[in-house]
Amino acid sequence: MNAQEMAHDLQAHDDGLPLPTPDMSGDDLFKLGMMYSAGSGGCPMDRVSAHMIFNLAAMKGSIEARVYRREMSLEMEREEIAEAQKAARRYIDQGVVQLVA
């Protein structure tokens, strides 16, 4: 993770935004992704964050998240999708989100 990405992650924590946690199920992550995709529940509307969270939710078994991730990716630039995928990988690598075997 570069310094800019770390600063962004720290800013998200400081802002008190809801973020994925290790105890979240695929359904919990899907609901969080919906909050970011709609800009509700204290979350800003953020397609990159929503896509990232839908990606994590899909990896934890949420079928709905797969559908929403696919639909959202049709509205996103290639660079935004790549950014969302990198962010999801950081969550997995840091152990914040643990995938089911």
N, C-alpha and C positions, 0 to 999 in steps of 0.2 A: 504494500500500500504506500503510495507516495504521500508527501506532506499535505498536499491539497485534499486528498481523499480523507486523510486522518482528521484534518481540520473540519471537513464537512461532517464526518461522523461525530466528532466531539460537539459541533454546533447542534446537531440533531439531538444529542443527549441533553445539552444545556437548554435547548428550547422546550424540553419536556414533551417532545413528540412521542407518540406510541411507536415503539420499534419491536421487531421480532425478538422473542426470548426463547431459551432452550425448552421451556415447558409448553410451548404452543403446539397444538395439534394442527393438522392440515386444515381443518375447518376454522380454527382460530385465526390462522394465517390468512385464509381466504377472506374472512370478515375484515381483517386489518387491511388487506389489499383493496377491498371494496371501499373502505373509508378513504384511502388515498386516491382511488380512482374517481370518487365523487366529491372529495374535499369536505368530508363530514367527520364528526366525532373528534374535533380538535386537530385533524390532519389537513394539511394544505392539499389542494388538487395537484398531484404530481404523478405523471404517467410513468416516469422512470422508476420511482419508488413502488408504485402499484405493480408494475410489470415484475420487478424484482421479487416482491412479496408473493405475487401469484406464482412465480417460478418456484419459490421455496415451498409454497403450499402444495403445488402439483407434485413436487418431489416427495412430499409427505402424504401423498395419496388423494388429494382433493381433485376430483374430476371437474367440478365447477371451475376451479382455478385454471385448469388447462384450457377450458373454453374461453374464459375471460382473457387469459394471457394471449391466446391466439387472436381474439378480436381486437384487443388493445394493440398488438403488434402491427396490425393493418393500418393503424392511425399514426404510427411512430416512424421516425427516421431510423435508418440503419445504425447510426451512431448512438441514438438513444437506447436502442435494443442492446447494443454491445455494452453500454454503460450499465444497464440493468443487470445483464448477465455477469459482468465483473463484480458488481456489488453483491449479488447472490453468492458468488463464489467466495467472496471475503467473509460473509456470514458463516458459510459452511466451514471454511478453513480456520476461522477463529473459534469454532465450536459453539457459536451462539445458536445456530440451528443445527440440530442433530438429525440426520436422516435415518429413516427406518431401514433395516437390512433387507 
